[in-house]
Amino acid sequence: KAKRVKTSKPQSEPEYFEDKRNLEDLWVETFPVGTEWDQLDSLYDINCNFSNLENAFEEGGLLSGKKVYLFGCTEPQLVMHKLENKVICIPVVVAVVSPFPPSDKIGINSVQREAEEIIPMKPMKMDWVPYIPLEDRDSQVERLKTEIFILRCTQRRSALKHLKLD
């Protein structure tokens, strides 16, 4: 009877993961105003680094200890990708330092419209909400003394087909 030979598993190199930065998802959580709904997913295809914004919130930074409201937008850029010209949306984050929130209204405009329409953000399911840094996500929100607020849109994509495409 032949004996089975036990083979040892090859030792693989340990995998190291870079620690997540406390505010690294800040730009992702901020709603990009004026961006076409069908462009939203492509916005996150590129791993953007907003460490300059993160550093501004650290102690001694330009935005440290200030009440700040953030919203996003995009800048379309024509780039060469795989030997063809392609328009990609570059994310931009705008910081507003203010003791009270910016307007609770939003302007809607497009080339299809005759004039800009200014409507309350609530029907669009948009609001200024506290941003919770990664290290505080397990804490009770009421106990956090956050000074960072982001524009958030909670409109579900399934509901989008019922909205007019503007």
MODELLER restraints for C-alpha pairs under 7 A, 6 or more apart:
rsr = mdl.restraints
at = mdl.atoms
rsr.add(forms.Gaussian(group=physical.xy_distance, feature=features.Distance(at['CA:22:A'], at['CA:133:A']), mean=5.63, stdev=0.5))
rsr.add(forms.Gaussian(group=physical.xy_distance, feature=features.Distance(at['CA:22:A'], at['CA:134:A']), mean=5.01, stdev=0.5))
rsr.add(forms.Gaussian(group=physical.xy_distance, feature=features.Distance(at['CA:22:A'], at['CA:135:A']), mean=5.98, stdev=0.5))
rsr.add(forms.Gaussian(group=physical.xy_distance, feature=features.Distance(at['CA:23:A'], at['CA:54:A']), mean=5.83, stdev=0.5))
rsr.add(forms.Gaussian(group=physical.xy_distance, feature=features.Distance(at['CA:23:A'], at['CA:133:A']), mean=5.49, stdev=0.5))
rsr.add(forms.Gaussian(group=physical.xy_distance, feature=features.Distance(at['CA:23:A'], at['CA:134:A']), mean=6.47, stdev=0.5))
rsr.add(forms.Gaussian(group=physical.xy_distance, feature=features.Distance(at['CA:27:A'], at['CA:93:A']), mean=6.60, stdev=0.5))
rsr.add(forms.Gaussian(group=physical.xy_distance, feature=features.Distance(at['CA:30:A'], at['CA:70:A']), mean=6.74, stdev=0.5))
rsr.add(forms.Gaussian(group=physical.xy_distance, feature=features.Distance(at['CA:30:A'], at['CA:71:A']), mean=5.52, stdev=0.5))
rsr.add(forms.Gaussian(group=physical.xy_distance, feature=features.Distance(at['CA:30:A'], at['CA:72:A']), mean=5.72, stdev=0.5))
rsr.add(forms.Gaussian(group=physical.xy_distance, feature=features.Distance(at['CA:30:A'], at['CA:150:A']), mean=5.52, stdev=0.5))
rsr.add(forms.Gaussian(group=physical.xy_distance, feature=features.Distance(at['CA:30:A'], at['CA:151:A']), mean=5.72, stdev=0.5))
rsr.add(forms.Gaussian(group=physical.xy_distance, feature=features.Distance(at['CA:30:A'], at['CA:152:A']), mean=6.17, stdev=0.5))
rsr.add(forms.Gaussian(group=physical.xy_distance, feature=features.Distance(at['CA:31:A'], at['CA:71:A']), mean=5.97, stdev=0.5))
rsr.add(forms.Gaussian(group=physical.xy_distance, feature=features.Distance(at['CA:31:A'], at['CA:72:A']), mean=5.43, stdev=0.5))
rsr.add(forms.Gaussian(group=physical.xy_distance, feature=features.Distance(at['CA:31:A'], at['CA:151:A']), mean=5.62, stdev=0.5))
rsr.add(forms.Gaussian(group=physical.xy_distance, feature=features.Distance(at['CA:31:A'], at['CA:152:A']), mean=5.33, stdev=0.5))
rsr.add(forms.Gaussian(group=physical.xy_distance, feature=features.Distance(at['CA:31:A'], at['CA:153:A']), mean=6.27, stdev=0.5))
rsr.add(forms.Gaussian(group=physical.xy_distance, feature=features.Distance(at['CA:32:A'], at['CA:71:A']), mean=6.51, stdev=0.5))
rsr.add(forms.Gaussian(group=physical.xy_distance, feature=features.Distance(at['CA:32:A'], at['CA:72:A']), mean=3.96, stdev=0.5))
rsr.add(forms.Gaussian(group=physical.xy_distance, feature=features.Distance(at['CA:32:A'], at['CA:73:A']), mean=4.18, stdev=0.5))
rsr.add(forms.Gaussian(group=physical.xy_distance, feature=features.Distance(at['CA:32:A'], at['CA:74:A']), mean=6.55, stdev=0.5))
rsr.add(forms.Gaussian(group=physical.xy_distance, feature=features.Distance(at['CA:33:A'], at['CA:72:A']), mean=5.79, stdev=0.5))
rsr.add(forms.Gaussian(group=physical.xy_distance, feature=features.Distance(at['CA:33:A'], at['CA:73:A']), mean=4.87, stdev=0.5))
rsr.add(forms.Gaussian(group=physical.xy_distance, feature=features.Distance(at['CA:34:A'], at['CA:73:A']), mean=6.19, stdev=0.5))
rsr.add(forms.Gaussian(group=physical.xy_distance, feature=features.Distance(at['CA:35:A'], at['CA:73:A']), mean=6.52, stdev=0.5))
rsr.add(forms.Gaussian(group=physical.xy_distance, feature=features.Distance(at['CA:35:A'], at['CA:74:A']), mean=6.31, stdev=0.5))
rsr.add(forms.Gaussian(group=physical.xy_distance, feature=features.Distance(at['CA:43:A'], at['CA:89:A']), mean=6.08, stdev=0.5))
rsr.add(forms.Gaussian(group=physical.xy_distance, feature=features.Distance(at['CA:43:A'], at['CA:91:A']), mean=6.86, stdev=0.5))
rsr.add(forms.Gaussian(group=physical.xy_distance, feature=features.Distance(at['CA:55:A'], at['CA:61:A']), mean=6.24, stdev=0.5))
rsr.add(forms.Gaussian(group=physical.xy_distance, feature=features.Distance(at['CA:56:A'], at['CA:62:A']), mean=4.90, stdev=0.5))
rsr.add(forms.Gaussian(group=physical.xy_distance, feature=features.Distance(at['CA:56:A'], at['CA:63:A']), mean=5.11, stdev=0.5))
rsr.add(forms.Gaussian(group=physical.xy_distance, feature=features.Distance(at['CA:56:A'], at['CA:64:A']), mean=6.40, stdev=0.5))
rsr.add(forms.Gaussian(group=physical.xy_distance, feature=features.Distance(at['CA:57:A'], at['CA:63:A']), mean=4.93, stdev=0.5))
rsr.add(forms.Gaussian(group=physical.xy_distance, feature=features.Distance(at['CA:57:A'], at['CA:64:A']), mean=4.46, stdev=0.5))
rsr.add(forms.Gaussian(group=physical.xy_distance, feature=features.Distance(at['CA:58:A'], at['CA:64:A']), mean=5.66, stdev=0.5))
rsr.add(forms.Gaussian(group=physical.xy_distance, feature=features.Distance(at['CA:65:A'], at['CA:147:A']), mean=6.91, stdev=0.5))
rsr.add(forms.Gaussian(group=physical.xy_distance, feature=features.Distance(at['CA:66:A'], at['CA:97:A']), mean=6.80, stdev=0.5))
rsr.add(forms.Gaussian(group=physical.xy_distance, feature=features.Distance(at['CA:66:A'], at['CA:147:A']), mean=6.28, stdev=0.5))
rsr.add(forms.Gaussian(group=physical.xy_distance, feature=features.Distance(at['CA:67:A'], at['CA:97:A']), mean=5.90, stdev=0.5))
rsr.add(forms.Gaussian(group=physical.xy_distance, feature=features.Distance(at['CA:67:A'], at['CA:98:A']), mean=5.96, stdev=0.5))
rsr.add(forms.Gaussian(group=physical.xy_distance, feature=features.Distance(at['CA:67:A'], at['CA:99:A']), mean=5.94, stdev=0.5))
rsr.add(forms.Gaussian(group=physical.xy_distance, feature=features.Distance(at['CA:67:A'], at['CA:147:A']), mean=4.51, stdev=0.5))
rsr.add(forms.Gaussian(group=physical.xy_distance, feature=features.Distance(at['CA:67:A'], at['CA:148:A']), mean=6.07, stdev=0.5))
rsr.add(forms.Gaussian(group=physical.xy_distance, feature=features.Distance(at['CA:68:A'], at['CA:95:A']), mean=6.35, stdev=0.5))
rsr.add(forms.Gaussian(group=physical.xy_distance, feature=features.Distance(at['CA:68:A'], at['CA:96:A']), mean=5.56, stdev=0.5))
rsr.add(forms.Gaussian(group=physical.xy_distance, feature=features.Distance(at['CA:68:A'], at['CA:97:A']), mean=4.55, stdev=0.5))
rsr.add(forms.Gaussian(group=physical.xy_distance, feature=features.Distance(at['CA:68:A'], at['CA:98:A']), mean=6.21, stdev=0.5))
rsr.add(forms.Gaussian(group=physical.xy_distance, feature=features.Distance(at['CA:68:A'], at['CA:147:A']), mean=6.13, stdev=0.5))
rsr.add(forms.Gaussian(group=physical.xy_distance, feature=features.Distance(at['CA:68:A'], at['CA:148:A']), mean=5.04, stdev=0.5))
rsr.add(forms.Gaussian(group=physical.xy_distance, feature=features.Distance(at['CA:68:A'], at['CA:149:A']), mean=6.16, stdev=0.5))
rsr.add(forms.Gaussian(group=physical.xy_distance, feature=features.Distance(at['CA:69:A'], at['CA:95:A']), mean=5.74, stdev=0.5))
rsr.add(forms.Gaussian(group=physical.xy_distance, feature=features.Distance(at['CA:69:A'], at['CA:96:A']), mean=5.05, stdev=0.5))
rsr.add(forms.Gaussian(group=physical.xy_distance, feature=features.Distance(at['CA:69:A'], at['CA:97:A']), mean=6.41, stdev=0.5))
rsr.add(forms.Gaussian(group=physical.xy_distance, feature=features.Distance(at['CA:69:A'], at['CA:101:A']), mean=6.83, stdev=0.5))
rsr.add(forms.Gaussian(group=physical.xy_distance, feature=features.Distance(at['CA:69:A'], at['CA:148:A']), mean=6.09, stdev=0.5))
rsr.add(forms.Gaussian(group=physical.xy_distance, feature=features.Distance(at['CA:69:A'], at['CA:149:A']), mean=4.74, stdev=0.5))
rsr.add(forms.Gaussian(group=physical.xy_distance, feature=features.Distance(at['CA:69:A'], at['CA:150:A']), mean=5.64, stdev=0.5))
rsr.add(forms.Gaussian(group=physical.xy_distance, feature=features.Distance(at['CA:70:A'], at['CA:93:A']), mean=6.66, stdev=0.5))
rsr.add(forms.Gaussian(group=physical.xy_distance, feature=features.Distance(at['CA:70:A'], at['CA:94:A']), mean=5.58, stdev=0.5))
rsr.add(forms.Gaussian(group=physical.xy_distance, feature=features.Distance(at['CA:70:A'], at['CA:95:A']), mean=4.66, stdev=0.5))
rsr.add(forms.Gaussian(group=physical.xy_distance, feature=features.Distance(at['CA:70:A'], at['CA:96:A']), mean=6.29, stdev=0.5))
rsr.add(forms.Gaussian(group=physical.xy_distance, feature=features.Distance(at['CA:70:A'], at['CA:149:A']), mean=6.19, stdev=0.5))
rsr.add(forms.Gaussian(group=physical.xy_distance, feature=features.Distance(at['CA:70:A'], at['CA:150:A']), mean=4.73, stdev=0.5))
rsr.add(forms.Gaussian(group=physical.xy_distance, feature=features.Distance(at['CA:70:A'], at['CA:151:A']), mean=6.29, stdev=0.5))
rsr.add(forms.Gaussian(group=physical.xy_distance, feature=features.Distance(at['CA:71:A'], at['CA:93:A']), mean=5.82, stdev=0.5))
rsr.add(forms.Gaussian(group=physical.xy_distance, feature=features.Distance(at['CA:71:A'], at['CA:94:A']), mean=5.44, stdev=0.5))
rsr.add(forms.Gaussian(group=physical.xy_distance, feature=features.Distance(at['CA:71:A'], at['CA:95:A']), mean=6.89, stdev=0.5))
rsr.add(forms.Gaussian(group=physical.xy_distance, feature=features.Distance(at['CA:71:A'], at['CA:150:A']), mean=5.97, stdev=0.5))
rsr.add(forms.Gaussian(group=physical.xy_distance, feature=features.Distance(at['CA:71:A'], at['CA:151:A']), mean=5.24, stdev=0.5))
rsr.add(forms.Gaussian(group=physical.xy_distance, feature=features.Distance(at['CA:72:A'], at['CA:91:A']), mean=6.93, stdev=0.5))
rsr.add(forms.Gaussian(group=physical.xy_distance, feature=features.Distance(at['CA:72:A'], at['CA:92:A']), mean=5.54, stdev=0.5))
rsr.add(forms.Gaussian(group=physical.xy_distance, feature=features.Distance(at['CA:72:A'], at['CA:93:A']), mean=4.39, stdev=0.5))
rsr.add(forms.Gaussian(group=physical.xy_distance, feature=features.Distance(at['CA:72:A'], at['CA:94:A']), mean=5.95, stdev=0.5))
rsr.add(forms.Gaussian(group=physical.xy_distance, feature=features.Distance(at['CA:73:A'], at['CA:91:A']), mean=6.08, stdev=0.5))
rsr.add(forms.Gaussian(group=physical.xy_distance, feature=features.Distance(at['CA:73:A'], at['CA:92:A']), mean=5.27, stdev=0.5))
rsr.add(forms.Gaussian(group=physical.xy_distance, feature=features.Distance(at['CA:73:A'], at['CA:93:A']), mean=6.48, stdev=0.5))
rsr.add(forms.Gaussian(group=physical.xy_distance, feature=features.Distance(at['CA:74:A'], at['CA:89:A']), mean=5.60, stdev=0.5))
rsr.add(forms.Gaussian(group=physical.xy_distance, feature=features.Distance(at['CA:74:A'], at['CA:90:A']), mean=5.31, stdev=0.5))
rsr.add(forms.Gaussian(group=physical.xy_distance, feature=features.Distance(at['CA:74:A'], at['CA:91:A']), mean=4.59, stdev=0.5))
rsr.add(forms.Gaussian(group=physical.xy_distance, feature=features.Distance(at['CA:74:A'], at['CA:92:A']), mean=5.48, stdev=0.5))
rsr.add(forms.Gaussian(group=physical.xy_distance, feature=features.Distance(at['CA:75:A'], at['CA:89:A']), mean=5.52, stdev=0.5))
rsr.add(forms.Gaussian(group=physical.xy_distance, feature=features.Distance(at['CA:75:A'], at['CA:90:A']), mean=5.06, stdev=0.5))
rsr.add(forms.Gaussian(group=physical.xy_distance, feature=features.Distance(at['CA:75:A'], at['CA:91:A']), mean=6.54, stdev=0.5))
rsr.add(forms.Gaussian(group=physical.xy_distance, feature=features.Distance(at['CA:76:A'], at['CA:87:A']), mean=6.20, stdev=0.5))
rsr.add(forms.Gaussian(group=physical.xy_distance, feature=features.Distance(at['CA:76:A'], at['CA:88:A']), mean=5.52, stdev=0.5))
rsr.add(forms.Gaussian(group=physical.xy_distance, feature=features.Distance(at['CA:76:A'], at['CA:89:A']), mean=4.36, stdev=0.5))
rsr.add(forms.Gaussian(group=physical.xy_distance, feature=features.Distance(at['CA:76:A'], at['CA:90:A']), mean=6.04, stdev=0.5))
rsr.add(forms.Gaussian(group=physical.xy_distance, feature=features.Distance(at['CA:77:A'], at['CA:87:A']), mean=5.38, stdev=0.5))
rsr.add(forms.Gaussian(group=physical.xy_distance, feature=features.Distance(at['CA:77:A'], at['CA:88:A']), mean=5.46, stdev=0.5))
rsr.add(forms.Gaussian(group=physical.xy_distance, feature=features.Distance(at['CA:77:A'], at['CA:89:A']), mean=6.29, stdev=0.5))
rsr.add(forms.Gaussian(group=physical.xy_distance, feature=features.Distance(at['CA:77:A'], at['CA:90:A']), mean=6.95, stdev=0.5))
rsr.add(forms.Gaussian(group=physical.xy_distance, feature=features.Distance(at['CA:78:A'], at['CA:85:A']), mean=6.41, stdev=0.5))
rsr.add(forms.Gaussian(group=physical.xy_distance, feature=features.Distance(at['CA:78:A'], at['CA:86:A']), mean=5.57, stdev=0.5))
rsr.add(forms.Gaussian(group=physical.xy_distance, feature=features.Distance(at['CA:78:A'], at['CA:87:A']), mean=4.40, stdev=0.5))
rsr.add(forms.Gaussian(group=physical.xy_distance, feature=features.Distance(at['CA:78:A'], at['CA:88:A']), mean=6.49, stdev=0.5))
rsr.add(forms.Gaussian(group=physical.xy_distance, feature=features.Distance(at['CA:79:A'], at['CA:85:A']), mean=5.55, stdev=0.5))
rsr.add(forms.Gaussian(group=physical.xy_distance, feature=features.Distance(at['CA:79:A'], at['CA:86:A']), mean=5.40, stdev=0.5))
rsr.add(forms.Gaussian(group=physical.xy_distance, feature=features.Distance(at['CA:79:A'], at['CA:87:A']), mean=6.19, stdev=0.5))
rsr.add(forms.Gaussian(group=physical.xy_distance, feature=features.Distance(at['CA:80:A'], at['CA:86:A']), mean=6.11, stdev=0.5))
rsr.add(forms.Gaussian(group=physical.xy_distance, feature=features.Distance(at['CA:104:A'], at['CA:120:A']), mean=5.97, stdev=0.5))
rsr.add(forms.Gaussian(group=physical.xy_distance, feature=features.Distance(at['CA:104:A'], at['CA:121:A']), mean=5.64, stdev=0.5))
rsr.add(forms.Gaussian(group=physical.xy_distance, feature=features.Distance(at['CA:105:A'], at['CA:118:A']), mean=6.46, stdev=0.5))
rsr.add(forms.Gaussian(group=physical.xy_distance, feature=features.Distance(at['CA:105:A'], at['CA:119:A']), mean=5.40, stdev=0.5))
rsr.add(forms.Gaussian(group=physical.xy_distance, feature=features.Distance(at['CA:105:A'], at['CA:120:A']), mean=4.16, stdev=0.5))
rsr.add(forms.Gaussian(group=physical.xy_distance, feature=features.Distance(at['CA:105:A'], at['CA:121:A']), mean=5.06, stdev=0.5))
rsr.add(forms.Gaussian(group=physical.xy_distance, feature=features.Distance(at['CA:106:A'], at['CA:118:A']), mean=5.53, stdev=0.5))
rsr.add(forms.Gaussian(group=physical.xy_distance, feature=features.Distance(at['CA:106:A'], at['CA:119:A']), mean=5.59, stdev=0.5))
rsr.add(forms.Gaussian(group=physical.xy_distance, feature=features.Distance(at['CA:106:A'], at['CA:120:A']), mean=6.21, stdev=0.5))
rsr.add(forms.Gaussian(group=physical.xy_distance, feature=features.Distance(at['CA:106:A'], at['CA:121:A']), mean=5.89, stdev=0.5))
rsr.add(forms.Gaussian(group=physical.xy_distance, feature=features.Distance(at['CA:107:A'], at['CA:116:A']), mean=6.26, stdev=0.5))
rsr.add(forms.Gaussian(group=physical.xy_distance, feature=features.Distance(at['CA:107:A'], at['CA:117:A']), mean=5.53, stdev=0.5))
rsr.add(forms.Gaussian(group=physical.xy_distance, feature=features.Distance(at['CA:107:A'], at['CA:118:A']), mean=4.28, stdev=0.5))
rsr.add(forms.Gaussian(group=physical.xy_distance, feature=features.Distance(at['CA:107:A'], at['CA:119:A']), mean=6.45, stdev=0.5))
rsr.add(forms.Gaussian(group=physical.xy_distance, feature=features.Distance(at['CA:108:A'], at['CA:116:A']), mean=5.56, stdev=0.5))
rsr.add(forms.Gaussian(group=physical.xy_distance, feature=features.Distance(at['CA:108:A'], at['CA:117:A']), mean=5.11, stdev=0.5))
rsr.add(forms.Gaussian(group=physical.xy_distance, feature=features.Distance(at['CA:108:A'], at['CA:118:A']), mean=6.20, stdev=0.5))
rsr.add(forms.Gaussian(group=physical.xy_distance, feature=features.Distance(at['CA:109:A'], at['CA:115:A']), mean=6.81, stdev=0.5))
rsr.add(forms.Gaussian(group=physical.xy_distance, feature=features.Distance(at['CA:109:A'], at['CA:116:A']), mean=4.66, stdev=0.5))
rsr.add(forms.Gaussian(group=physical.xy_distance, feature=features.Distance(at['CA:109:A'], at['CA:117:A']), mean=6.54, stdev=0.5))
rsr.add(forms.Gaussian(group=physical.xy_distance, feature=features.Distance(at['CA:110:A'], at['CA:166:A']), mean=6.33, stdev=0.5))
rsr.add(forms.Gaussian(group=physical.xy_distance, feature=features.Distance(at['CA:121:A'], at['CA:127:A']), mean=6.50, stdev=0.5))
rsr.add(forms.Gaussian(group=physical.xy_distance, feature=features.Distance(at['CA:124:A'], at['CA:155:A']), mean=6.91, stdev=0.5))
rsr.add(forms.Gaussian(group=physical.xy_distance, feature=features.Distance(at['CA:125:A'], at['CA:153:A']), mean=5.56, stdev=0.5))
rsr.add(forms.Gaussian(group=physical.xy_distance, feature=features.Distance(at['CA:125:A'], at['CA:154:A']), mean=5.43, stdev=0.5))
rsr.add(forms.Gaussian(group=physical.xy_distance, feature=features.Distance(at['CA:125:A'], at['CA:155:A']), mean=5.47, stdev=0.5))
rsr.add(forms.Gaussian(group=physical.xy_distance, feature=features.Distance(at['CA:126:A'], at['CA:151:A']), mean=6.84, stdev=0.5))
rsr.add(forms.Gaussian(group=physical.xy_distance, feature=features.Distance(at['CA:126:A'], at['CA:152:A']), mean=5.49, stdev=0.5))
rsr.add(forms.Gaussian(group=physical.xy_distance, feature=features.Distance(at['CA:126:A'], at['CA:153:A']), mean=4.30, stdev=0.5))
rsr.add(forms.Gaussian(group=physical.xy_distance, feature=features.Distance(at['CA:126:A'], at['CA:154:A']), mean=6.42, stdev=0.5))
rsr.add(forms.Gaussian(group=physical.xy_distance, feature=features.Distance(at['CA:127:A'], at['CA:151:A']), mean=5.69, stdev=0.5))
rsr.add(forms.Gaussian(group=physical.xy_distance, feature=features.Distance(at['CA:127:A'], at['CA:152:A']), mean=5.53, stdev=0.5))
rsr.add(forms.Gaussian(group=physical.xy_distance, feature=features.Distance(at['CA:127:A'], at['CA:153:A']), mean=6.70, stdev=0.5))
rsr.add(forms.Gaussian(group=physical.xy_distance, feature=features.Distance(at['CA:128:A'], at['CA:149:A']), mean=5.97, stdev=0.5))
rsr.add(forms.Gaussian(group=physical.xy_distance, feature=features.Distance(at['CA:128:A'], at['CA:150:A']), mean=5.42, stdev=0.5))
rsr.add(forms.Gaussian(group=physical.xy_distance, feature=features.Distance(at['CA:128:A'], at['CA:151:A']), mean=4.65, stdev=0.5))
rsr.add(forms.Gaussian(group=physical.xy_distance, feature=features.Distance(at['CA:128:A'], at['CA:152:A']), mean=6.22, stdev=0.5))
rsr.add(forms.Gaussian(group=physical.xy_distance, feature=features.Distance(at['CA:129:A'], at['CA:149:A']), mean=5.26, stdev=0.5))
rsr.add(forms.Gaussian(group=physical.xy_distance, feature=features.Distance(at['CA:129:A'], at['CA:150:A']), mean=5.47, stdev=0.5))
rsr.add(forms.Gaussian(group=physical.xy_distance, feature=features.Distance(at['CA:129:A'], at['CA:151:A']), mean=6.43, stdev=0.5))
rsr.add(forms.Gaussian(group=physical.xy_distance, feature=features.Distance(at['CA:129:A'], at['CA:152:A']), mean=6.56, stdev=0.5))
rsr.add(forms.Gaussian(group=physical.xy_distance, feature=features.Distance(at['CA:130:A'], at['CA:146:A']), mean=6.49, stdev=0.5))
rsr.add(forms.Gaussian(group=physical.xy_distance, feature=features.Distance(at['CA:130:A'], at['CA:148:A']), mean=5.97, stdev=0.5))
rsr.add(forms.Gaussian(group=physical.xy_distance, feature=features.Distance(at['CA:130:A'], at['CA:149:A']), mean=4.34, stdev=0.5))
rsr.add(forms.Gaussian(group=physical.xy_distance, feature=features.Distance(at['CA:130:A'], at['CA:150:A']), mean=6.29, stdev=0.5))
rsr.add(forms.Gaussian(group=physical.xy_distance, feature=features.Distance(at['CA:131:A'], at['CA:148:A']), mean=5.57, stdev=0.5))
rsr.add(forms.Gaussian(group=physical.xy_distance, feature=features.Distance(at['CA:131:A'], at['CA:149:A']), mean=5.30, stdev=0.5))
rsr.add(forms.Gaussian(group=physical.xy_distance, feature=features.Distance(at['CA:131:A'], at['CA:150:A']), mean=6.04, stdev=0.5))
